């Protein structure tokens, strides 16, 4: 989910000793769902600042080759991404970039 999530790691070793670490805040700028999925379609929740702006969504395979790019001008915070052909099983990187800001967001997508 977009926004701030909080995580805390608790580690147990083979001898049964545990260590609990401090809470960590993680800001999630955009989300992809369903993830994992079947590879024919997925949704991207975009940051609010990107609504009404030119947005580019790209997919890269595991070796870094760009296999899909589409441009959107979203009127709502949810983009529907439908590649021309279903994606084969694997792990992909989805990037989200807009003229509205210099930052490029990245997230993994798993196709089963």
C-alpha positions, 0 to 999 in steps of 0.5 A: 500500500502506498504511504508509510509502513513500519517493520521490525525484524525478529531473528532466531538462530538455530540455537534458539537465541532471539534478537529483536531490532528497532522499528523501521519506517519504509515509504512506499511511493507506488504499488503494483498489484496483483503481485505476483500475477499471471502476466496478462495485466496488472495495476499501478497505484501512482503518486498523487502528484502524477495525476494529470501528468505524462507518466511512463511505465516500463518493464525490464527483464532480469538482465535489464532489457526493456521489454515494455513501455507505455505512456499514460496521462492518468485521470485517477490514481490507478493505471491498468497496464496490459502488455501486448503479449502475456509476460513469461514467468520470471521477475521483472522490474517496473519503473514509473517516471513522470515529467512532474518530478525527477525521481524514477520509482522502481518495484519488482513484479513477479510473474508465475 
